[in-house]
Structure formats: C-alpha cells, structure tokens
Amino acid sequence: MHPPRADCTRGDDGTLVAVTKGNVIYTKPDGELIITSRRNGETVYQRPGA
C-alpha cells in the first residue's frame, strides 16, 4: 500500500478522505475506517466505529 497523497479532504460530517495509488481511505469521526479499491470500488477493509 502506498502512503496517502497530500491532498486529503474532509467532508461536512468530519469524514477524512485520503487517496492512495490504489485505494481510497475513509476515516469517520466515530472511528469507522473504510478502505475501497480505486480500480473497482469494492470495499477492501472495514472496521466499525465506536
């Protein structure tokens, strides 16, 4: 996995979105973590929040 690019964005609900070479990482304010593939949009990893 490659490190996130410098252009991370934060959504209105506080979600942090980081784009890597092959994935998109969503970190939600409650601690939920979702990693999706940029190639096909499928969820690669998901950890529930608090």
mmJSON file of the N, C-alpha and C atoms, coordinates in Angstrom:
{"data_MODEL":{"atom_site":{
"group_PDB":["ATOM","ATOM","ATOM","ATOM","ATOM","ATOM","ATOM","ATOM","ATOM","ATOM","ATOM","ATOM","ATOM","ATOM","ATOM","ATOM","ATOM","ATOM","ATOM","ATOM","ATOM","ATOM","ATOM","ATOM","ATOM","ATOM","ATOM","ATOM","ATOM","ATOM","ATOM","ATOM","ATOM","ATOM","ATOM","ATOM","ATOM","ATOM","ATOM","ATOM","ATOM","ATOM","ATOM","ATOM","ATOM","ATOM","ATOM","ATOM","ATOM","ATOM","ATOM","ATOM","ATOM","ATOM","ATOM","ATOM","ATOM","ATOM","ATOM","ATOM","ATOM","ATOM","ATOM","ATOM","ATOM","ATOM","ATOM","ATOM","ATOM","ATOM","ATOM","ATOM","ATOM","ATOM","ATOM","ATOM","ATOM","ATOM","ATOM","ATOM","ATOM","ATOM","ATOM","ATOM","ATOM","ATOM","ATOM","ATOM","ATOM","ATOM","ATOM","ATOM","ATOM","ATOM","ATOM","ATOM","ATOM","ATOM","ATOM","ATOM","ATOM","ATOM","ATOM","ATOM","ATOM","ATOM","ATOM","ATOM","ATOM","ATOM","ATOM","ATOM","ATOM","ATOM","ATOM","ATOM","ATOM","ATOM","ATOM","ATOM","ATOM","ATOM","ATOM","ATOM","ATOM","ATOM","ATOM","ATOM","ATOM","ATOM","ATOM","ATOM","ATOM","ATOM","ATOM","ATOM","ATOM","ATOM","ATOM","ATOM","ATOM","ATOM","ATOM","ATOM","ATOM","ATOM","ATOM","ATOM","ATOM","ATOM"],
"id":[1,2,3,4,5,6,7,8,9,10,11,12,13,14,15,16,17,18,19,20,21,22,23,24,25,26,27,28,29,30,31,32,33,34,35,36,37,38,39,40,41,42,43,44,45,46,47,48,49,50,51,52,53,54,55,56,57,58,59,60,61,62,63,64,65,66,67,68,69,70,71,72,73,74,75,76,77,78,79,80,81,82,83,84,85,86,87,88,89,90,91,92,93,94,95,96,97,98,99,100,101,102,103,104,105,106,107,108,109,110,111,112,113,114,115,116,117,118,119,120,121,122,123,124,125,126,127,128,129,130,131,132,133,134,135,136,137,138,139,140,141,142,143,144,145,146,147,148,149,150],
"type_symbol":["N","C","C","N","C","C","N","C","C","N","C","C","N","C","C","N","C","C","N","C","C","N","C","C","N","C","C","N","C","C","N","C","C","N","C","C","N","C","C","N","C","C","N","C","C","N","C","C","N","C","C","N","C","C","N","C","C","N","C","C","N","C","C","N","C","C","N","C","C","N","C","C","N","C","C","N","C","C","N","C","C","N","C","C","N","C","C","N","C","C","N","C","C","N","C","C","N","C","C","N","C","C","N","C","C","N","C","C","N","C","C","N","C","C","N","C","C","N","C","C","N","C","C","N","C","C","N","C","C","N","C","C","N","C","C","N","C","C","N","C","C","N","C","C","N","C","C","N","C","C"],
"label_atom_id":["N","CA","C","N","CA","C","N","CA","C","N","CA","C","N","CA","C","N","CA","C","N","CA","C","N","CA","C","N","CA","C","N","CA","C","N","CA","C","N","CA","C","N","CA","C","N","CA","C","N","CA","C","N","CA","C","N","CA","C","N","CA","C","N","CA","C","N","CA","C","N","CA","C","N","CA","C","N","CA","C","N","CA","C","N","CA","C","N","CA","C","N","CA","C","N","CA","C","N","CA","C","N","CA","C","N","CA","C","N","CA","C","N","CA","C","N","CA","C","N","CA","C","N","CA","C","N","CA","C","N","CA","C","N","CA","C","N","CA","C","N","CA","C","N","CA","C","N","CA","C","N","CA","C","N","CA","C","N","CA","C","N","CA","C","N","CA","C","N","CA","C","N","CA","C"],
"label_alt_id":[null,null,null,null,null,null,null,null,null,null,null,null,null,null,null,null,null,null,null,null,null,null,null,null,null,null,null,null,null,null,null,null,null,null,null,null,null,null,null,null,null,null,null,null,null,null,null,null,null,null,null,null,null,null,null,null,null,null,null,null,null,null,null,null,null,null,null,null,null,null,null,null,null,null,null,null,null,null,null,null,null,null,null,null,null,null,null,null,null,null,null,null,null,null,null,null,null,null,null,null,null,null,null,null,null,null,null,null,null,null,null,null,null,null,null,null,null,null,null,null,null,null,null,null,null,null,null,null,null,null,null,null,null,null,null,null,null,null,null,null,null,null,null,null,null,null,null,null,null,null],
"label_comp_id":["MET","MET","MET","HIS","HIS","HIS","PRO","PRO","PRO","PRO","PRO","PRO","ARG","ARG","ARG","ALA","ALA","ALA","ASP","ASP","ASP","CYS","CYS","CYS","THR","THR","THR","ARG","ARG","ARG","GLY","GLY","GLY","ASP","ASP","ASP","ASP","ASP","ASP","GLY","GLY","GLY","THR","THR","THR","LEU","LEU","LEU","VAL","VAL","VAL","ALA","ALA","ALA","VAL","VAL","VAL","THR","THR","THR","LYS","LYS","LYS","GLY","GLY","GLY","ASN","ASN","ASN","VAL","VAL","VAL","ILE","ILE","ILE","TYR","TYR","TYR","THR","THR","THR","LYS","LYS","LYS","PRO","PRO","PRO","ASP","ASP","ASP","GLY","GLY","GLY","GLU","GLU","GLU","LEU","LEU","LEU","ILE","ILE","ILE","ILE","ILE","ILE","THR","THR","THR","SER","SER","SER","ARG","ARG","ARG","ARG","ARG","ARG","ASN","ASN","ASN","GLY","GLY","GLY","GLU","GLU","GLU","THR","THR","THR","VAL","VAL","VAL","TYR","TYR","TYR","GLN","GLN","GLN","ARG","ARG","ARG","PRO","PRO","PRO","GLY","GLY","GLY","ALA","ALA","ALA"],
"label_asym_id":["A","A","A","A","A","A","A","A","A","A","A","A","A","A","A","A","A","A","A","A","A","A","A","A","A","A","A","A","A","A","A","A","A","A","A","A","A","A","A","A","A","A","A","A","A","A","A","A","A","A","A","A","A","A","A","A","A","A","A","A","A","A","A","A","A","A","A","A","A","A","A","A","A","A","A","A","A","A","A","A","A","A","A","A","A","A","A","A","A","A","A","A","A","A","A","A","A","A","A","A","A","A","A","A","A","A","A","A","A","A","A","A","A","A","A","A","A","A","A","A","A","A","A","A","A","A","A","A","A","A","A","A","A","A","A","A","A","A","A","A","A","A","A","A","A","A","A","A","A","A"],
"label_entity_id":["1","1","1","1","1","1","1","1","1","1","1","1","1","1","1","1","1","1","1","1","1","1","1","1","1","1","1","1","1","1","1","1","1","1","1","1","1","1","1","1","1","1","1","1","1","1","1","1","1","1","1","1","1","1","1","1","1","1","1","1","1","1","1","1","1","1","1","1","1","1","1","1","1","1","1","1","1","1","1","1","1","1","1","1","1","1","1","1","1","1","1","1","1","1","1","1","1","1","1","1","1","1","1","1","1","1","1","1","1","1","1","1","1","1","1","1","1","1","1","1","1","1","1","1","1","1","1","1","1","1","1","1","1","1","1","1","1","1","1","1","1","1","1","1","1","1","1","1","1","1"],
"label_seq_id":[1,1,1,2,2,2,3,3,3,4,4,4,5,5,5,6,6,6,7,7,7,8,8,8,9,9,9,10,10,10,11,11,11,12,12,12,13,13,13,14,14,14,15,15,15,16,16,16,17,17,17,18,18,18,19,19,19,20,20,20,21,21,21,22,22,22,23,23,23,24,24,24,25,25,25,26,26,26,27,27,27,28,28,28,29,29,29,30,30,30,31,31,31,32,32,32,33,33,33,34,34,34,35,35,35,36,36,36,37,37,37,38,38,38,39,39,39,40,40,40,41,41,41,42,42,42,43,43,43,44,44,44,45,45,45,46,46,46,47,47,47,48,48,48,49,49,49,50,50,50],
"pdbx_PDB_ins_code":[null,null,null,null,null,null,null,null,null,null,null,null,null,null,null,null,null,null,null,null,null,null,null,null,null,null,null,null,null,null,null,null,null,null,null,null,null,null,null,null,null,null,null,null,null,null,null,null,null,null,null,null,null,null,null,null,null,null,null,null,null,null,null,null,null,null,null,null,null,null,null,null,null,null,null,null,null,null,null,null,null,null,null,null,null,null,null,null,null,null,null,null,null,null,null,null,null,null,null,null,null,null,null,null,null,null,null,null,null,null,null,null,null,null,null,null,null,null,null,null,null,null,null,null,null,null,null,null,null,null,null,null,null,null,null,null,null,null,null,null,null,null,null,null,null,null,null,null,null,null],
"Cartn_x":[0.852,0.0,0.895,0.522,1.271,0.724,1.54,1.064,0.031,-0.851,-1.839,-1.167,-1.838,-1.358,-1.613,-0.969,-1.061,-2.41,-3.235,-4.495,-5.684,-5.518,-6.617,-7.737,-8.973,-10.107,-10.926,-11.672,-12.536,-13.962,-14.882,-16.28,-16.998,-18.218,-19.025,-19.313,-19.395,-19.677,-18.411,-17.256,-15.997,-15.216,-15.72,-15.031,-13.767,-12.658,-11.393,-11.249,-10.984,-10.84,-9.412,-8.685,-7.309,-7.231,-6.595,-6.468,-5.03,-4.869,-3.556,-3.513,-2.44,-2.304,-3.427,-3.803,-4.797,-6.042,-6.097,-7.219,-7.713,-8.924,-9.464,-9.773,-9.289,-9.441,-10.389,-11.454,-12.425,-12.302,-12.007,-11.927,-13.034,-14.005,-15.159,-14.916,-15.648,-15.438,-15.636,-16.475,-16.716,-15.656,-14.642,-13.555,-13.71,-14.829,-15.012,-13.988,-13.43,-12.416,-12.867,-12.907,-13.303,-12.244,-11.739,-10.777,-11.411,-11.505,-12.078,-11.035,-11.214,-10.327,-10.701,-9.725,-9.992,-10.287,-9.824,-9.986,-11.446,-12.091,-13.448,-14.456,-14.024,-14.924,-15.325,-14.832,-15.182,-14.477,-15.139,-14.56,-13.48,-12.272,-11.132,-11.057,-11.386,-11.289,-12.312,-12.945,-13.868,-13.778,-13.574,-13.548,-14.634,-15.551,-16.632,-16.125,-16.878,-16.538,-17.118,-16.991,-17.452,-18.959],
"Cartn_y":[-1.174,0.0,1.234,2.191,3.439,4.442,5.4,6.393,7.33,7.932,8.876,10.08,10.637,11.855,13.048,14.132,15.314,16.019,15.694,16.409,15.716,15.331,14.73,15.754,15.284,16.186,15.784,16.736,16.475,16.847,15.888,16.11,16.961,17.353,18.172,17.459,16.124,15.36,15.017,15.518,15.28,14.096,13.426,12.279,12.746,12.085,12.368,11.39,11.906,11.071,11.222,10.112,10.099,9.161,9.628,8.837,8.343,7.039,6.464,6.014,5.381,4.944,3.99,3.07,2.071,2.047,2.89,2.83,4.217,4.24,5.443,5.066,5.868,5.58,6.609,6.12,6.976,6.747,7.801,7.734,8.619,8.009,8.756,9.231,10.26,10.826,9.823,8.8,7.819,6.719,6.818,5.851,4.781,4.769,3.784,4.028,2.942,3.018,2.15,2.735,2.002,2.249,1.172,1.274,0.622,1.383,0.857,0.878,-0.009,-0.084,0.991,1.699,2.68,1.974,0.763,0.026,-0.377,-0.943,-1.448,-0.945,-0.148,0.422,-0.516,-1.738,-2.703,-2.37,-2.691,-2.484,-3.534,-3.046,-3.931,-4.22,-3.232,-3.378,-2.457,-2.927,-2.075,-2.442,-1.412,-1.569,-0.691,-1.259,-0.448,0.58,1.641,2.682,2.399,3.365,3.204,3.224],
"Cartn_z":[0.0,0.0,0.0,-0.789,-0.879,0.135,0.578,1.541,0.903,1.707,1.17,0.525,-0.453,-1.103,-0.189,-0.483,0.377,0.287,-0.696,-0.893,-0.219,1.038,1.802,1.939,1.957,2.11,3.322,3.847,4.997,4.591,4.768,4.42,5.453,5.117,6.028,7.34,7.295,8.51,9.289,8.848,9.546,9.027,7.991,7.414,6.689,6.989,6.32,5.16,3.955,2.764,2.257,2.216,1.727,0.536,-0.535,-1.75,-1.869,-2.101,-2.355,-3.809,-4.213,-5.599,-6.002,-5.119,-5.48,-4.632,-3.578,-2.651,-2.254,-1.721,-1.101,0.345,1.288,2.712,3.318,3.945,4.617,6.118,6.868,8.318,8.869,9.531,10.026,11.458,11.885,13.225,14.359,14.147,15.216,15.238,14.366,14.341,13.278,12.556,11.491,10.396,9.88,8.839,7.675,6.48,5.28,4.214,3.637,2.544,1.324,0.229,-1.005,-2.118,-3.063,-4.219,-5.223,-5.761,-6.811,-8.129,-8.279,-9.528,-9.761,-8.717,-8.91,-7.881,-6.919,-5.926,-4.806,-4.809,-3.777,-2.462,-1.355,-0.032,0.202,0.516,0.782,2.269,3.093,4.553,5.184,6.257,7.008,8.481,9.301,10.748,11.328,12.112,12.673,13.685,13.812,14.774,16.15,17.022,18.403,18.505],
"occupancy":[1.0,1.0,1.0,1.0,1.0,1.0,1.0,1.0,1.0,1.0,1.0,1.0,1.0,1.0,1.0,1.0,1.0,1.0,1.0,1.0,1.0,1.0,1.0,1.0,1.0,1.0,1.0,1.0,1.0,1.0,1.0,1.0,1.0,1.0,1.0,1.0,1.0,1.0,1.0,1.0,1.0,1.0,1.0,1.0,1.0,1.0,1.0,1.0,1.0,1.0,1.0,1.0,1.0,1.0,1.0,1.0,1.0,1.0,1.0,1.0,1.0,1.0,1.0,1.0,1.0,1.0,1.0,1.0,1.0,1.0,1.0,1.0,1.0,1.0,1.0,1.0,1.0,1.0,1.0,1.0,1.0,1.0,1.0,1.0,1.0,1.0,1.0,1.0,1.0,1.0,1.0,1.0,1.0,1.0,1.0,1.0,1.0,1.0,1.0,1.0,1.0,1.0,1.0,1.0,1.0,1.0,1.0,1.0,1.0,1.0,1.0,1.0,1.0,1.0,1.0,1.0,1.0,1.0,1.0,1.0,1.0,1.0,1.0,1.0,1.0,1.0,1.0,1.0,1.0,1.0,1.0,1.0,1.0,1.0,1.0,1.0,1.0,1.0,1.0,1.0,1.0,1.0,1.0,1.0,1.0,1.0,1.0,1.0,1.0,1.0],
"B_iso_or_equiv":[0.0,0.0,0.0,0.0,0.0,0.0,0.0,0.0,0.0,0.0,0.0,0.0,0.0,0.0,0.0,0.0,0.0,0.0,0.0,0.0,0.0,0.0,0.0,0.0,0.0,0.0,0.0,0.0,0.0,0.0,0.0,0.0,0.0,0.0,0.0,0.0,0.0,0.0,0.0,0.0,0.0,0.0,0.0,0.0,0.0,0.0,0.0,0.0,0.0,0.0,0.0,0.0,0.0,0.0,0.0,0.0,0.0,0.0,0.0,0.0,0.0,0.0,0.0,0.0,0.0,0.0,0.0,0.0,0.0,0.0,0.0,0.0,0.0,0.0,0.0,0.0,0.0,0.0,0.0,0.0,0.0,0.0,0.0,0.0,0.0,0.0,0.0,0.0,0.0,0.0,0.0,0.0,0.0,0.0,0.0,0.0,0.0,0.0,0.0,0.0,0.0,0.0,0.0,0.0,0.0,0.0,0.0,0.0,0.0,0.0,0.0,0.0,0.0,0.0,0.0,0.0,0.0,0.0,0.0,0.0,0.0,0.0,0.0,0.0,0.0,0.0,0.0,0.0,0.0,0.0,0.0,0.0,0.0,0.0,0.0,0.0,0.0,0.0,0.0,0.0,0.0,0.0,0.0,0.0,0.0,0.0,0.0,0.0,0.0,0.0],
"pdbx_formal_charge":[null,null,null,null,null,null,null,null,null,null,null,null,null,null,null,null,null,null,null,null,null,null,null,null,null,null,null,null,null,null,null,null,null,null,null,null,null,null,null,null,null,null,null,null,null,null,null,null,null,null,null,null,null,null,null,null,null,null,null,null,null,null,null,null,null,null,null,null,null,null,null,null,null,null,null,null,null,null,null,null,null,null,null,null,null,null,null,null,null,null,null,null,null,null,null,null,null,null,null,null,null,null,null,null,null,null,null,null,null,null,null,null,null,null,null,null,null,null,null,null,null,null,null,null,null,null,null,null,null,null,null,null,null,null,null,null,null,null,null,null,null,null,null,null,null,null,null,null,null,null],
"auth_seq_id":[1,1,1,2,2,2,3,3,3,4,4,4,5,5,5,6,6,6,7,7,7,8,8,8,9,9,9,10,10,10,11,11,11,12,12,12,13,13,13,14,14,14,15,15,15,16,16,16,17,17,17,18,18,18,19,19,19,20,20,20,21,21,21,22,22,22,23,23,23,24,24,24,25,25,25,26,26,26,27,27,27,28,28,28,29,29,29,30,30,30,31,31,31,32,32,32,33,33,33,34,34,34,35,35,35,36,36,36,37,37,37,38,38,38,39,39,39,40,40,40,41,41,41,42,42,42,43,43,43,44,44,44,45,45,45,46,46,46,47,47,47,48,48,48,49,49,49,50,50,50],
"auth_comp_id":["MET","MET","MET","HIS","HIS","HIS","PRO","PRO","PRO","PRO","PRO","PRO","ARG","ARG","ARG","ALA","ALA","ALA","ASP","ASP","ASP","CYS","CYS","CYS","THR","THR","THR","ARG","ARG","ARG","GLY","GLY","GLY","ASP","ASP","ASP","ASP","ASP","ASP","GLY","GLY","GLY","THR","THR","THR","LEU","LEU","LEU","VAL","VAL","VAL","ALA","ALA","ALA","VAL","VAL","VAL","THR","THR","THR","LYS","LYS","LYS","GLY","GLY","GLY","ASN","ASN","ASN","VAL","VAL","VAL","ILE","ILE","ILE","TYR","TYR","TYR","THR","THR","THR","LYS","LYS","LYS","PRO","PRO","PRO","ASP","ASP","ASP","GLY","GLY","GLY","GLU","GLU","GLU","LEU","LEU","LEU","ILE","ILE","ILE","ILE","ILE","ILE","THR","THR","THR","SER","SER","SER","ARG","ARG","ARG","ARG","ARG","ARG","ASN","ASN","ASN","GLY","GLY","GLY","GLU","GLU","GLU","THR","THR","THR","VAL","VAL","VAL","TYR","TYR","TYR","GLN","GLN","GLN","ARG","ARG","ARG","PRO","PRO","PRO","GLY","GLY","GLY","ALA","ALA","ALA"],
"auth_asym_id":["A","A","A","A","A","A","A","A","A","A","A","A","A","A","A","A","A","A","A","A","A","A","A","A","A","A","A","A","A","A","A","A","A","A","A","A","A","A","A","A","A","A","A","A","A","A","A","A","A","A","A","A","A","A","A","A","A","A","A","A","A","A","A","A","A","A","A","A","A","A","A","A","A","A","A","A","A","A","A","A","A","A","A","A","A","A","A","A","A","A","A","A","A","A","A","A","A","A","A","A","A","A","A","A","A","A","A","A","A","A","A","A","A","A","A","A","A","A","A","A","A","A","A","A","A","A","A","A","A","A","A","A","A","A","A","A","A","A","A","A","A","A","A","A","A","A","A","A","A","A"],
"auth_atom_id":["N","CA","C","N","CA","C","N","CA","C","N","CA","C","N","CA","C","N","CA","C","N","CA","C","N","CA","C","N","CA","C","N","CA","C","N","CA","C","N","CA","C","N","CA","C","N","CA","C","N","CA","C","N","CA","C","N","CA","C","N","CA","C","N","CA","C","N","CA","C","N","CA","C","N","CA","C","N","CA","C","N","CA","C","N","CA","C","N","CA","C","N","CA","C","N","CA","C","N","CA","C","N","CA","C","N","CA","C","N","CA","C","N","CA","C","N","CA","C","N","CA","C","N","CA","C","N","CA","C","N","CA","C","N","CA","C","N","CA","C","N","CA","C","N","CA","C","N","CA","C","N","CA","C","N","CA","C","N","CA","C","N","CA","C","N","CA","C","N","CA","C","N","CA","C"],
"pdbx_PDB_model_num":[1,1,1,1,1,1,1,1,1,1,1,1,1,1,1,1,1,1,1,1,1,1,1,1,1,1,1,1,1,1,1,1,1,1,1,1,1,1,1,1,1,1,1,1,1,1,1,1,1,1,1,1,1,1,1,1,1,1,1,1,1,1,1,1,1,1,1,1,1,1,1,1,1,1,1,1,1,1,1,1,1,1,1,1,1,1,1,1,1,1,1,1,1,1,1,1,1,1,1,1,1,1,1,1,1,1,1,1,1,1,1,1,1,1,1,1,1,1,1,1,1,1,1,1,1,1,1,1,1,1,1,1,1,1,1,1,1,1,1,1,1,1,1,1,1,1,1,1,1,1]
}}}
